[in-house]
C-alpha cells in the first residue's frame, strides 16, 4: 500500500506543478518530481522507480486532458496504478 501512496503523491506533484506552470516542459516537471522524492527521503529504489513511472503517466494524463480538474486527473491516474506496477515488475 505504501508504494501506491507514494505514486499518488508523485502524480499529485505533477498535476499541481502543471496547473501552476501550464507551459512547463517535461524536464522541468520531472526535476520537480525528483526534488520531491529527495525531500521525502525515499531510499527504496523500487519505490523511487514507481514514483518516476507514476510521474510519467501523470504527465501524459495532464497533457491529454488539460481541461480536467486536478481531482479528475488524479482519479484517472489511480485507475492506471495496477498497469504501472505491472510494467515495473516486468523490468
DSSP file (Angstrom, degrees, kcal/mol; ACC not computed):
  #  RESIDUE AA STRUCTURE BP1 BP2  ACC     N-H-->O    O-->H-N    N-H-->O    O-->H-N    TCO  KAPPA ALPHA  PHI   PSI    X-CA   Y-CA   Z-CA
    1    1 A X     >        0   0    0      0, 0.0     4,-1.9     0, 0.0     5,-0.2   0.000 360.0 360.0 360.0 -35.1    0.0    0.0    0.0
    2    2 A X  H  >  +     0   0    0      1,-0.2     4,-2.4     2,-0.2     5,-0.2   0.899 360.0  54.1 -58.4 -40.8    2.9    2.4    0.7
    3    3 A X  H  > S+     0   0    0      1,-0.2     4,-2.1     2,-0.2    -1,-0.2   0.895 107.2  50.1 -63.7 -39.1    4.1    2.2   -2.8
    4    4 A X  H  > S+     0   0    0      2,-0.2     4,-2.4     1,-0.2    -1,-0.2   0.889 109.7  51.4 -65.6 -38.2    0.7    3.2   -4.2
    5    5 A X  H  X S+     0   0    0     -4,-1.9     4,-2.1     1,-0.2    -2,-0.2   0.913 110.4  48.4 -64.1 -42.6    0.5    6.2   -1.8
    6    6 A X  H  X S+     0   0    0     -4,-2.4     4,-2.2     2,-0.2    -1,-0.2   0.871 110.4  52.2 -65.4 -36.7    3.9    7.4   -2.9
    7    7 A X  H  X S+     0   0    0     -4,-2.1     4,-2.5     2,-0.2    -2,-0.2   0.916 109.4  48.4 -65.5 -42.9    2.9    7.0   -6.5
    8    8 A X  H  X S+     0   0    0     -4,-2.4     4,-2.6     1,-0.2    -2,-0.2   0.882 109.5  54.5 -63.5 -37.5   -0.2    9.1   -5.9
    9    9 A X  H  X S+     0   0    0     -4,-2.1     4,-1.9     2,-0.2    -2,-0.2   0.923 109.8  45.8 -61.2 -45.2    2.0   11.7   -4.2
   10   10 A X  H  X S+     0   0    0     -4,-2.2     4,-1.8     2,-0.2    -2,-0.2   0.912 113.5  49.1 -65.3 -42.8    4.3   11.9   -7.2
   11   11 A X  H  X S+     0   0    0     -4,-2.5     4,-2.6     1,-0.2     5,-0.2   0.905 109.1  52.8 -63.2 -41.1    1.3   12.2   -9.6
   12   12 A X  H  X S+     0   0    0     -4,-2.6     4,-2.7     1,-0.2     5,-0.2   0.880 105.9  54.0 -62.4 -38.4   -0.2   14.9   -7.5
   13   13 A X  H  X S+     0   0    0     -4,-1.9     4,-2.6     2,-0.2    -1,-0.2   0.904 109.5  48.7 -61.3 -41.4    3.0   16.8   -7.6
   14   14 A X  H  X S+     0   0    0     -4,-1.8     4,-2.8     2,-0.2     5,-0.2   0.953 113.4  45.4 -63.4 -50.2    2.9   16.6  -11.4
   15   15 A X  H  X S+     0   0    0     -4,-2.6     4,-2.0     1,-0.2    -2,-0.2   0.909 115.6  47.0 -61.9 -42.4   -0.7   17.8  -11.6
   16   16 A X  H  X S+     0   0    0     -4,-2.7     4,-2.0    -5,-0.2    -1,-0.2   0.925 114.6  45.8 -65.4 -45.6   -0.2   20.6   -9.1
   17   17 A X  H  X S+     0   0    0     -4,-2.6     4,-2.2    -5,-0.2    -2,-0.2   0.912 113.1  50.2 -64.2 -42.9    3.0   21.8  -10.8
   18   18 A X  H  < S+     0   0    0     -4,-2.8    -1,-0.2    -5,-0.2    -2,-0.2   0.863 109.6  51.7 -64.5 -36.1    1.4   21.6  -14.3
   19   19 A X  H  < S+     0   0    0     -4,-2.0     3,-0.4    -5,-0.2    -1,-0.2   0.905 115.2  40.8 -66.6 -41.5   -1.6   23.6  -13.0
   20   20 A X  H  < S+     0   0    0     -4,-2.0     2,-0.2     1,-0.3    -2,-0.2   0.763 128.8  31.6 -77.5 -25.7    0.7   26.4  -11.6
   21   21 A X    ><  +     0   0    0     -4,-2.2     3,-2.2    -5,-0.2    -1,-0.3  -0.646  69.0 173.9-132.0  73.5    3.0   26.3  -14.6
   22   22 A X  T 3  S+     0   0    0     -3,-0.4    -1,-0.1     1,-0.3    -4,-0.1   0.722  80.3  48.0 -60.9 -22.8    0.9   25.4  -17.7
   23   23 A X  T 3  S+     0   0    0      2,-0.0    -1,-0.3     0, 0.0    -5,-0.1   0.276  81.3 132.9-100.9  13.1    3.7   25.9  -20.2
   24   24 A X    <   -     0   0    0     -3,-2.2     2,-0.2    -6,-0.2    -3,-0.0  -0.355  53.5-129.4 -63.6 139.9    6.3   23.9  -18.2
   25   25 A X     >  -     0   0    0      1,-0.1     4,-1.9    -2,-0.0     3,-0.4  -0.482  25.0-105.3 -86.9 163.3    8.3   21.4  -20.2
   26   26 A X  H  > S+     0   0    0      1,-0.2     4,-2.8     2,-0.2     5,-0.2   0.837 117.9  57.6 -62.2 -34.0    8.7   17.8  -19.2
   27   27 A X  H  > S+     0   0    0      1,-0.2     4,-2.0     2,-0.2    -1,-0.2   0.914 107.5  48.7 -60.8 -41.6   12.3   18.2  -18.0
   28   28 A X  H  > S+     0   0    0     -3,-0.4     4,-1.8     2,-0.2    -1,-0.2   0.907 113.0  46.8 -64.1 -43.2   11.2   21.0  -15.6
   29   29 A X  H  X S+     0   0    0     -4,-1.9     4,-2.2     1,-0.2    -2,-0.2   0.914 112.4  49.0 -67.6 -42.8    8.3   18.9  -14.2
   30   30 A X  H  X S+     0   0    0     -4,-2.8     4,-2.5     1,-0.2    -1,-0.2   0.831 108.4  54.1 -69.4 -30.1   10.5   15.8  -13.8
   31   31 A X  H  X S+     0   0    0     -4,-2.0     4,-2.4    -5,-0.2    -1,-0.2   0.904 108.0  51.0 -65.1 -40.3   13.1   17.8  -12.0
   32   32 A X  H  X S+     0   0    0     -4,-1.8     4,-2.1     2,-0.2    -2,-0.2   0.919 111.4  46.8 -61.6 -44.3   10.4   19.0   -9.6
   33   33 A X  H  X S+     0   0    0     -4,-2.2     4,-2.4     2,-0.2    -2,-0.2   0.904 110.5  52.8 -65.4 -41.0    9.3   15.4   -9.0
   34   34 A X  H  X S+     0   0    0     -4,-2.5     4,-2.1     1,-0.2    -2,-0.2   0.911 109.5  48.7 -59.8 -42.9   12.9   14.3   -8.5
   35   35 A X  H  X S+     0   0    0     -4,-2.4     4,-2.5     1,-0.2    -1,-0.2   0.886 109.1  53.8 -63.1 -38.6   13.3   17.1   -5.9
   36   36 A X  H  X S+     0   0    0     -4,-2.1     4,-1.9     2,-0.2    -2,-0.2   0.909 107.2  50.7 -62.0 -42.9   10.1   15.9   -4.3
   37   37 A X  H  X>S+     0   0    0     -4,-2.4     5,-1.6     1,-0.2     4,-0.5   0.913 111.1  48.6 -62.3 -42.6   11.5   12.4   -4.0
   38   38 A X  H ><5S+     0   0    0     -4,-2.1     3,-1.1     1,-0.2    -2,-0.2   0.910 109.8  51.8 -63.5 -42.0   14.7   13.7   -2.4
   39   39 A X  H 3<5S+     0   0    0     -4,-2.5    -1,-0.2     1,-0.3    -2,-0.2   0.848 107.9  52.1 -62.7 -34.0   12.6   15.8    0.1
   40   40 A X  H 3<5S-     0   0    0     -4,-1.9    -1,-0.3    -5,-0.2    -2,-0.2   0.573 106.6-132.5 -78.1  -9.2   10.6   12.7    1.0
   41   41 A X  T <<5 -     0   0    0     -3,-1.1     2,-0.5    -4,-0.5    -3,-0.2   0.906  34.8-178.5  55.9  46.6   13.9   10.9    1.7
   42   42 A X      < +     0   0    0     -5,-1.6    -1,-0.2     1,-0.2    -2,-0.1  -0.652  13.2 170.1 -76.6 123.1   12.9    7.8   -0.3
   43   43 A X        +     0   0    0     -2,-0.5     2,-0.5     5,-0.0    -1,-0.2   0.698  45.8  97.2-106.7 -27.3   15.6    5.3   -0.1
   44   44 A X     >  -     0   0    0      1,-0.2     4,-2.2     2,-0.1     3,-0.2  -0.523  62.3-152.6 -70.1 117.7   14.0    2.2   -1.6
   45   45 A X  H  > S+     0   0    0     -2,-0.5     4,-2.4     1,-0.2     5,-0.2   0.834  93.7  55.5 -61.3 -35.0   14.9    2.0   -5.3
   46   46 A X  H  > S+     0   0    0      2,-0.2     4,-2.2     1,-0.2    -1,-0.2   0.898 109.0  47.0 -66.2 -40.4   11.7    0.2   -6.3
   47   47 A X  H  > S+     0   0    0      2,-0.2     4,-2.4     1,-0.2    -2,-0.2   0.903 111.2  51.9 -67.7 -40.8    9.6    3.0   -4.7
   48   48 A X  H  X S+     0   0    0     -4,-2.2     4,-2.3     2,-0.2    -2,-0.2   0.933 110.5  48.4 -59.7 -45.7   11.7    5.6   -6.5
   49   49 A X  H  X S+     0   0    0     -4,-2.4     4,-2.6     1,-0.2    -1,-0.2   0.908 111.0  50.4 -60.9 -43.2   11.2    3.8   -9.8
   50   50 A X  H  X S+     0   0    0     -4,-2.2     4,-2.4     1,-0.2    -1,-0.2   0.881 109.8  50.9 -63.6 -38.1    7.4    3.6   -9.2
   51   51 A X  H  X S+     0   0    0     -4,-2.4     4,-2.2     2,-0.2    -2,-0.2   0.896 111.2  47.3 -67.7 -39.8    7.2    7.3   -8.4
   52   52 A X  H  X S+     0   0    0     -4,-2.3     4,-2.1     2,-0.2    -2,-0.2   0.917 113.1  48.7 -67.0 -42.7    9.0    8.2  -11.6
   53   53 A X  H  X S+     0   0    0     -4,-2.6     4,-2.1     1,-0.2    -2,-0.2   0.900 111.0  51.4 -62.4 -39.8    6.8    5.9  -13.6
   54   54 A X  H  X S+     0   0    0     -4,-2.4     4,-2.7     1,-0.2    -2,-0.2   0.902 107.6  52.3 -62.7 -41.6    3.8    7.4  -11.9
   55   55 A X  H  X S+     0   0    0     -4,-2.2     4,-2.5     1,-0.2    -1,-0.2   0.891 107.8  52.4 -62.8 -39.1    5.0   10.9  -12.8
   56   56 A X  H  X S+     0   0    0     -4,-2.1     4,-2.0     2,-0.2    -2,-0.2   0.923 112.0  44.3 -62.4 -44.8    5.3    9.9  -16.4
   57   57 A X  H  X S+     0   0    0     -4,-2.1     4,-2.5     2,-0.2    -2,-0.2   0.899 113.1  51.7 -67.2 -39.8    1.8    8.6  -16.5
   58   58 A X  H  X S+     0   0    0     -4,-2.7     4,-2.8     2,-0.2    -2,-0.2   0.900 108.4  51.5 -62.9 -40.8    0.5   11.7  -14.7
   59   59 A X  H  X S+     0   0    0     -4,-2.5     4,-2.2     2,-0.2    -1,-0.2   0.913 110.1  49.6 -61.6 -42.9    2.3   13.9  -17.2
   60   60 A X  H  X S+     0   0    0     -4,-2.0     4,-2.1     2,-0.2    -2,-0.2   0.924 112.5  46.9 -61.8 -45.7    0.7   12.0  -20.1
   61   61 A X  H  X S+     0   0    0     -4,-2.5     4,-2.0     1,-0.2    -2,-0.2   0.914 111.3  51.5 -63.2 -43.8   -2.8   12.4  -18.4
   62   62 A X  H  < S+     0   0    0     -4,-2.8    -1,-0.2     1,-0.2    -2,-0.2   0.884 112.4  46.1 -62.4 -39.2   -2.3   16.1  -17.8
   63   63 A X  H  < S+     0   0    0     -4,-2.2     3,-0.5     1,-0.2    -1,-0.2   0.862 115.4  45.2 -72.5 -35.6   -1.3   16.7  -21.4
   64   64 A X  H  < S+     0   0    0     -4,-2.1    -2,-0.2     1,-0.2    -1,-0.2   0.772 125.3  31.6 -77.6 -25.5   -4.2   14.7  -22.9
   65   65 A X    ><  +     0   0    0     -4,-2.0     3,-1.3    -5,-0.2    -1,-0.2  -0.465  65.1 153.2-131.3  61.1   -6.8   16.2  -20.5
   66   66 A X  T 3  S+     0   0    0     -3,-0.5    -1,-0.1     1,-0.3    -3,-0.1   0.729  73.4  58.2 -66.7 -20.3   -5.8   19.8  -19.7
   67   67 A X  T 3  S+     0   0    0     -3,-0.1    -1,-0.3     2,-0.0     2,-0.1   0.607  85.2  97.6 -86.2 -11.1   -9.4   20.9  -19.1
   68   68 A X  S <  S-     0   0    0     -3,-1.3    -3,-0.0    -6,-0.1     2,-0.0  -0.427  81.4-108.8 -74.2 152.2  -10.0   18.3  -16.3
   69   69 A X     >  -     0   0    0      1,-0.1     4,-2.5    -2,-0.1     5,-0.2  -0.324  30.6-107.2 -71.7 163.6   -9.7   19.3  -12.7
   70   70 A X  H  > S+     0   0    0      1,-0.2     4,-2.5     2,-0.2     5,-0.2   0.886 122.4  53.8 -59.4 -38.5   -6.7   18.1  -10.7
   71   71 A X  H  > S+     0   0    0      2,-0.2     4,-2.0     1,-0.2    -1,-0.2   0.907 109.4  46.9 -62.9 -42.9   -9.1   15.8   -8.8
   72   72 A X  H  > S+     0   0    0      2,-0.2     4,-2.0     1,-0.2    -2,-0.2   0.882 112.4  49.9 -67.8 -38.6  -10.4   14.3  -12.1
   73   73 A X  H  X S+     0   0    0     -4,-2.5     4,-2.4     2,-0.2    -2,-0.2   0.913 110.5  50.4 -64.2 -41.9   -6.9   13.8  -13.4
   74   74 A X  H  X S+     0   0    0     -4,-2.5     4,-2.5     1,-0.2    -2,-0.2   0.882 107.7  53.4 -64.2 -38.4   -5.9   12.1  -10.2
   75   75 A X  H  X S+     0   0    0     -4,-2.0     4,-1.2     2,-0.2    -1,-0.2   0.920 109.7  47.8 -62.5 -43.6   -8.9    9.8  -10.4
   76   76 A X  H  X S+     0   0    0     -4,-2.0     4,-0.6     1,-0.2     3,-0.3   0.913 110.9  52.6 -61.6 -42.0   -7.9    8.8  -14.0
   77   77 A X  H >< S+     0   0    0     -4,-2.4     3,-2.1     1,-0.2     4,-0.5   0.927 102.2  57.5 -60.1 -46.3   -4.3    8.2  -12.7
   78   78 A X  H >< S+     0   0    0     -4,-2.5     3,-1.2     1,-0.3     4,-0.4   0.838  99.2  60.5 -56.5 -34.5   -5.4    5.9   -9.9
   79   79 A X  H 3< S+     0   0    0     -4,-1.2    -1,-0.3    -3,-0.3     4,-0.3   0.743 104.6  50.8 -63.7 -22.3   -7.1    3.6  -12.5
   80   80 A X  T <X S+     0   0    0     -3,-2.1     4,-2.4    -4,-0.6    -1,-0.2   0.485  80.6  96.0 -95.0  -4.2   -3.6    3.1  -14.1
   81   81 A X  H <> S+     0   0    0     -3,-1.2     4,-2.7    -4,-0.5     5,-0.2   0.918  83.9  49.1 -56.6 -48.6   -1.7    2.2  -10.9
   82   82 A X  H  > S+     0   0    0     -4,-0.4     4,-2.3     1,-0.2    -1,-0.2   0.908 112.3  49.7 -58.1 -40.0   -2.0   -1.6  -11.4
   83   83 A X  H  > S+     0   0    0     -4,-0.3     4,-2.0     2,-0.2    -1,-0.2   0.902 111.6  48.4 -63.7 -42.4   -0.8   -1.2  -15.0
   84   84 A X  H  X S+     0   0    0     -4,-2.4     4,-1.8     2,-0.2    -2,-0.2   0.931 112.4  48.0 -64.2 -46.6    2.2    0.9  -13.9
   85   85 A X  H  X S+     0   0    0     -4,-2.7     4,-2.2     1,-0.2    -2,-0.2   0.888 110.4  52.3 -62.9 -39.1    3.2   -1.5  -11.2
   86   86 A X  H  X S+     0   0    0     -4,-2.3     4,-1.6    -5,-0.2    -1,-0.2   0.895 108.2  50.8 -64.0 -39.9    2.9   -4.5  -13.6
   87   87 A X  H  X S+     0   0    0     -4,-2.0     4,-1.0     1,-0.2    -1,-0.2   0.848 110.2  50.0 -68.5 -32.4    5.2   -2.7  -16.1
   88   88 A X  H  < S+     0   0    0     -4,-1.8     3,-0.4     1,-0.2    -2,-0.2   0.905 108.4  52.5 -69.5 -41.3    7.7   -2.1  -13.4
   89   89 A X  H  < S+     0   0    0     -4,-2.2    -2,-0.2     1,-0.2    -1,-0.2   0.831 103.5  58.5 -64.0 -32.4    7.6   -5.7  -12.3
   90   90 A X  H  <        0   0    0     -4,-1.6    -1,-0.2     1,-0.3    -2,-0.2   0.860 360.0 360.0 -64.8 -35.4    8.3   -6.9  -15.9
   91   91 A X     <        0   0    0     -4,-1.0    -1,-0.3    -3,-0.4    -2,-0.2   0.471 360.0 360.0 -81.1 360.0   11.5   -4.9  -16.0
